[in-house]
Amino acid sequence: MALRPIDNALPTTPERPKKQAKLSIPIQTQKKPSDFGVNEEKKASPLPPPPPPPADASVDYISSEKLKPFEDPESKIQGLVEGLESKDWVKVCESLNDVRRFSLHHSTVLLPILEKVMLILAKAMNNPRSALCKTSIMAASDIFNAFGEKLLDFTDSGAFDRLLLQLLLKASQDKKFVCEEADKSLKSMVNTIAPLPLLNKLSGYVNHGNLRVRAKAAVSISNSVSKMGVDEIKEFGLVKLLQMATGSLNDRLPEAREAARSIVFSVYKAFTENEDENPGEAWQSFCQSSLSPIQAQSIIKAVGSQ
């Protein structure tokens, strides 16, 4: 019998493929755009400190008593307007202080260009830089004290009206030191300008869209009316003053309501001065015949609360 080859003695089993070893590759987390360069910057030199804010404190607020006269005012006045219109705000502040010195010591020299100066003042008050704004308000106060009613002569350009509006706006803002300075300037205005012409200027602002401006206008009107005698109040008009006060009696700000009550009481005293019999009844009859029912009721109630 023939023998089989040894290689064919057992069936062959196919060999399994060998598994390849898995490689562990570290997964990198994706950086946020804001993370790039942070560690690198920390490893490098530290960031420089931020620059300091503009130094408004470098401007000195000089009281009127410390402002000295010029040795040669005629020569100094030549460059005043140019300094006020400078692009350098520090130079403008210096020129505003020069305006104050002219107002206090050389008002006749300043008078020919006063209208131009007032327009620049109103513009400077609207500047967002507080130092410039406050210095211009201080200049306005010295101008009021020096010129008084002469300021009302500049009607063509509206210089006084622009100045008045800016003062009311600045007295109404949140920056306390600017607000306080504007209040002082408004008081200087009331003290130096006769009530009758000033009330005609202020009357339009009791209906202003800004409630704070309305309140500041009411306060200035009240301060002005408190200076008036009976004849002046009657000359301006009892009904006109009451109509100016009625809107503020129910205003949202206590400052406006208090000023309005003061105006009403001044009118009441002027009306009842010569009323010997039943002044209260005469007053009620006057209000009811001169004002609308709602206005009359508010006015009568305001006097009753005094």
C-alpha positions in Angstrom: 0.0 0.0 0.0 1.3 3.4 -0.9 2.0 5.8 2.0 0.7 9.4 2.2 3.0 12.2 2.5 3.4 13.5 6.0 2.4 17.0 5.0 -1.0 15.8 4.1 -1.5 13.8 7.3 -3.5 16.6 9.2 -5.8 19.2 7.7 -4.2 22.7 7.8 -6.0 25.5 9.8 -5.8 29.0 8.4 -3.7 31.3 10.5 -5.5 34.2 12.2 -4.3 37.7 11.3 -2.3 39.3 14.0 -3.9 42.3 15.8 -2.1 45.5 15.4 -1.2 47.4 18.6 -3.4 50.5 19.1 -1.6 53.8 19.4 -3.0 56.3 22.0 -2.8 59.7 20.6 -3.4 62.6 23.1 -6.5 64.7 22.1 -5.9 68.4 22.1 -8.7 70.5 23.3 -9.6 73.2 21.0 -8.8 76.7 22.3 -11.3 79.5 22.3 -10.3 82.5 20.2 -10.0 84.5 23.5 -7.5 81.9 24.9 -4.9 82.3 22.2 -1.8 84.0 23.4 -3.0 84.4 27.0 -0.4 82.0 28.4 2.2 83.2 26.1 1.6 86.8 27.2 1.8 85.8 30.8 5.1 84.0 30.2 6.4 87.1 28.4 6.8 90.5 30.0 3.7 91.8 31.9 1.3 94.2 30.2 2.0 97.9 30.9 -0.5 99.7 33.1 -3.4 101.6 31.4 -2.8 105.3 30.8 -4.2 107.6 33.4 -7.5 109.4 32.6 -7.3 113.0 31.4 -6.4 115.3 34.2 -9.3 117.7 34.5 -7.9 118.4 38.0 -5.0 120.3 36.3 -7.4 123.2 35.8 -7.7 125.5 38.8 -11.2 126.8 39.7 -10.3 130.3 40.8 -12.8 132.3 43.0 -13.8 135.7 41.7 -12.1 137.4 44.6 -8.7 136.1 43.5 -8.9 137.2 39.9 -6.7 140.3 39.4 -7.0 143.1 36.8 -4.8 143.2 33.7 -1.9 145.6 33.4 -2.7 146.3 29.8 -6.4 145.3 29.1 -6.5 147.0 25.7 -3.7 144.8 24.4 -5.0 141.6 26.1 -8.5 141.9 24.7 -7.1 141.5 21.1 -6.4 137.8 21.5 -9.4 136.9 23.7 -11.8 135.5 21.1 -9.0 133.6 19.4 -8.1 132.0 22.8 -11.8 131.1 23.4 -12.0 129.4 20.0 -8.8 127.4 20.5 -8.7 123.6 19.9 -6.7 123.2 23.2 -9.3 123.0 26.0 -6.8 124.1 28.6 -6.2 127.2 26.6 -9.9 127.8 26.4 -10.2 127.5 30.2 -7.4 130.1 30.6 -9.3 132.4 28.2 -12.5 131.9 30.1 -10.8 133.0 33.3 -9.6 136.1 31.3 -13.2 136.8 30.4 -14.0 136.7 34.1 -11.1 139.2 34.8 -12.4 141.5 32.1 -15.9 141.3 33.5 -14.8 142.1 37.0 -12.2 144.8 36.4 -12.5 146.0 32.7 -16.2 145.6 31.8 -16.1 148.6 29.4 -13.3 146.9 27.4 -15.2 143.7 27.2 -18.6 145.2 26.2 -17.9 145.6 22.4 -17.3 141.8 22.0 -19.6 140.6 24.8 -22.3 139.2 22.5 -19.7 137.0 20.7 -18.3 136.0 24.1 -21.7 134.9 25.3 -22.3 132.7 22.3 -18.9 131.0 22.9 -19.8 130.6 26.6 -23.0 128.8 25.7 -21.1 126.5 23.4 -18.5 125.8 26.1 -21.2 124.8 28.6 -22.3 122.1 26.2 -18.8 120.6 26.1 -18.6 117.1 27.7 -15.4 118.0 29.5 -16.5 118.9 33.0 -13.6 121.3 33.7 -14.4 123.3 30.6 -18.1 123.3 31.4 -17.7 124.4 35.0 -15.3 127.2 34.1 -17.7 128.6 31.5 -20.5 128.6 34.1 -18.3 130.5 36.5 -17.6 133.0 33.7 -21.4 133.4 33.2 -21.9 134.3 36.9 -19.2 137.0 36.7 -20.8 138.4 33.5 -24.2 138.5 35.2 -22.8 140.4 38.1 -20.9 142.8 35.8 -23.5 143.6 33.1 -27.0 142.7 34.5 -29.8 143.8 32.3 -27.4 144.9 29.5 -27.3 141.2 28.5 -30.9 141.3 27.4 -30.0 143.8 24.6 -28.5 141.0 22.5 -31.7 139.8 21.0 -30.7 139.4 17.4 -28.3 136.5 17.9 -30.3 135.0 20.8 -27.1 135.1 22.9 -28.9 135.5 26.3 -31.5 132.9 25.4 -28.8 130.3 24.5 -26.9 131.1 27.7 -30.1 130.7 29.8 -31.1 127.4 28.3 -27.6 125.9 28.8 -27.6 127.0 32.5 -31.0 125.4 33.0 -29.8 122.2 31.4 -26.5 122.1 33.4 -28.4 122.8 36.6 -30.5 119.7 35.7 -27.8 117.2 35.1 -26.3 114.5 37.4 -22.8 115.8 37.9 -23.1 117.4 41.3 -20.3 120.0 41.1 -21.5 121.2 37.7 -25.1 121.3 38.8 -24.3 123.3 42.0 -22.3 125.8 40.0 -25.1 126.3 37.5 -27.5 126.9 40.4 -25.2 129.6 41.7 -25.1 131.2 38.3 -28.9 131.2 38.0 -29.1 132.9 41.4 -26.7 135.5 40.2 -28.9 136.1 37.1 -32.0 136.6 39.3 -30.2 138.9 41.6 -28.8 141.2 38.8 -31.6 141.3 36.3 -34.9 143.1 36.9 -37.8 140.6 37.5 -40.2 141.9 34.7 -37.9 141.3 31.7 -36.4 138.2 33.2 -39.8 136.6 33.8 -40.6 137.0 30.1 -37.5 135.0 29.3 -38.2 132.3 31.9 -41.9 131.8 31.3 -41.4 129.6 28.2 -39.4 127.0 30.2 -42.1 126.0 32.6 -43.5 123.8 29.8 -40.2 122.4 28.8 -40.1 118.7 27.9 -37.4 117.9 30.5 -39.0 117.8 34.0 -35.8 118.9 35.6 -35.5 122.0 33.4 -39.1 122.8 34.3 -38.2 122.6 38.0 -35.2 124.8 37.7 -37.2 127.4 35.7 -39.9 127.3 38.3 -37.3 127.9 41.1 -35.8 130.9 39.2 -39.3 132.3 38.6 -40.1 131.9 42.3 -36.9 133.7 43.3 -37.6 136.5 40.9 -41.2 136.9 42.0 -40.1 137.0 45.7 -38.2 140.2 44.8 -41.2 141.9 43.3 -43.5 144.4 45.0 -47.2 144.4 44.7 -47.2 146.9 41.9 -44.7 144.9 39.9 -46.7 141.7 40.3 -49.8 143.4 39.1 -47.9 145.0 36.2 -46.7 141.6 35.1 -50.1 140.1 35.5 -51.7 138.1 38.4 -53.4 135.7 36.0 -50.3 135.3 33.9 -48.3 134.3 37.0 -50.9 131.9 38.2 -51.1 130.2 34.8 -47.3 129.8 34.9 -47.5 128.2 38.3 -50.4 125.8 37.7 -48.4 123.4 35.6 -45.7 123.1 38.2 -48.1 122.6 41.1 -48.7 119.0 40.0 -45.3 118.3 38.6 -43.4 115.2 39.5 -40.4 116.9 41.2 -40.9 118.3 44.7 -38.6 121.2 43.8 -41.1 122.3 41.1 -44.1 122.0 43.3 -42.6 123.9 46.1 -41.5 126.8 43.8 -45.0 126.9 42.3 -46.7 127.2 45.7 -44.3 130.0 46.5 -45.4 131.9 43.3 -49.0 131.3 44.1 -48.7 132.6 47.6 -46.9 135.8 46.4 -49.7 136.4 44.0 -52.3 135.8 46.8 -50.6 138.3 49.1 -50.5 140.9 46.3 -54.2 140.3 45.5 -55.5 140.4 49.1 -53.4 143.3 50.3 -56.3 145.8 50.0 -59.1 143.2 50.7 -60.2 144.0 54.2 -63.4 142.0 54.1 -63.6 138.3 53.2 -60.2 138.1 51.4 -60.6 134.4 51.0 -63.9 134.6 49.2 -62.6 137.4 47.0 -59.6 135.2 46.1 -61.7 132.2 45.3 -64.0 134.3 43.1 -61.0 135.8 41.3 -59.5 132.4 40.6 -62.7 130.8 39.4 -63.4 133.7 37.1 -59.9 134.0 35.7 -58.8 130.3 35.3 -60.2 127.1 34.2 -62.1 125.0 36.8 -59.1 122.6 37.2 -56.6 125.4 37.5 -58.7 127.3 39.9 -59.1 124.3 42.2 -55.3 123.7 42.2 -54.6 127.3 43.0 -57.2 127.6 45.8 -55.9 124.3 47.3 -52.3 125.5 47.2 -53.1 128.6 49.2 -55.2 126.6 51.7 -52.2 124.4 52.4 -49.9 127.3 53.3 
